[in-house]
């Protein structure tokens, strides 16, 4: 089951815009200092770099992803998550708007 609502948080009103507007998110900080971003990736094939480990949670839509060093594409659908190591990268293919929550750390 995917996250539908996040209570008691601080939201950055300025959007994070990546890949010429094909990915737009907002940074959220929980009261305990934990950070996530909530966003949408529009149809595209993109590569993202990570600094810290990330967990990508699908809220709506779907995507195919490939972790760095792998030739295998996997699918993530609503309610599913996938882990990306820190200091790495991953490829993502989206054919419909992919709504996600990215959990950091």
C-alpha positions in Angstrom: 0.0 0.0 0.0 1.4 3.4 -0.9 1.6 6.4 1.3 -1.5 8.7 0.7 -0.8 11.5 3.2 2.1 12.9 5.2 1.2 14.8 8.3 3.3 17.2 10.5 5.9 18.2 8.0 7.7 21.3 6.6 7.5 21.6 2.8 9.9 23.6 0.7 7.7 25.7 -1.7 10.3 26.0 -4.4 10.2 22.9 -6.6 13.3 20.8 -7.5 13.3 20.6 -11.3 15.5 18.0 -13.0 16.0 16.9 -16.6 14.5 19.9 -18.3 11.3 19.7 -16.3 10.6 16.0 -16.9 11.0 15.5 -13.1 9.6 17.9 -10.6 9.6 17.3 -6.8 9.2 19.2 -3.5 11.5 18.6 -0.4 9.7 17.6 2.8 11.2 17.5 6.3 9.6 15.5 9.0 9.6 16.8 12.6 12.4 14.3 13.5 14.6 15.8 10.7 14.0 12.9 8.2 13.9 14.1 4.6 11.9 12.9 1.6 10.9 14.4 -1.7 7.5 14.0 -3.3 7.3 14.3 -7.1 6.3 13.3 -10.5 8.4 12.1 -13.5 6.8 12.6 -16.9 7.2 10.1 -19.7 11.0 9.9 -20.4 14.1 7.7 -20.0 16.4 9.3 -17.4 19.4 8.7 -15.3 19.7 9.9 -11.7 22.7 10.0 -9.4 22.5 9.4 -5.7 24.6 10.8 -2.9 22.9 8.9 0.0 20.9 5.7 -0.2 17.4 6.2 -1.5 14.1 4.3 -1.4 11.8 5.1 -4.3 8.2 4.5 -3.4 5.6 4.4 -6.2 2.4 6.3 -5.3 0.7 6.2 -8.8 1.7 5.2 -12.3 4.6 2.8 -12.8 8.2 2.8 -14.0 10.9 0.5 -15.1 14.2 0.9 -13.4 17.8 -0.4 -13.7 20.3 -0.1 -10.9 23.9 0.8 -11.7 25.9 -2.2 -12.9 22.9 -4.3 -13.8 21.5 -5.0 -17.2 18.1 -6.1 -15.7 15.1 -3.8 -15.9 12.6 -4.1 -13.1 9.0 -2.7 -12.7 7.7 -0.7 -9.8 3.9 -0.2 -9.4 1.8 1.6 -6.8 2.6 0.5 -3.3 6.0 -0.9 -4.4 9.4 0.4 -3.4 13.0 -0.1 -4.7 16.3 0.7 -3.0 19.1 2.6 -4.7 22.6 2.5 -3.0 24.3 5.8 -2.1 27.0 7.2 -4.4 25.5 5.4 -7.3 23.0 5.9 -10.1 20.0 4.4 -11.7 18.1 4.5 -15.0 14.4 5.0 -15.0 11.9 4.6 -17.9 8.4 6.1 -17.6 5.6 5.9 -20.1 2.9 7.6 -18.0 3.3 10.1 -15.1 5.1 8.3 -12.3 4.2 9.8 -8.8 6.8 8.9 -6.2 8.1 9.5 -2.7 11.9 9.4 -2.5 13.1 8.5 1.1 16.7 9.6 1.8 19.2 7.9 4.0 
